[in-house]
Amino acid sequence: MANMNSQKKRIRQDSKRNVRNKSLKSELKSNLKILDNEEITPEPKNQALKSLDVAYSKGIINKKFRDRNKSRISNL
């Protein structure tokens, strides 16, 4: 167990980030799967593109993953 206050704070921050990152990554995966299973309409396309940008800005996914998927979605 952590002894210093800074270590305790880091543990609290990490657990909060873990929950947020997990939910954003789950939402991203869901939005990408919707595109594979349904007819392509502008609304799911825009949601997927937006979730890719949000996940990248939060540092959950890297740039190459975002760019590859944005290119794939725009070609649909």
Secondary structure, DSSP 8 states (H G I E B T S, - for coil): ---SHHHHHHHHHHHHHHHHHHHHHHHHHHHHHHHHHS---HHHHHHHHHHHHHHHHTTSS-HHHHHHHHHHHHT-
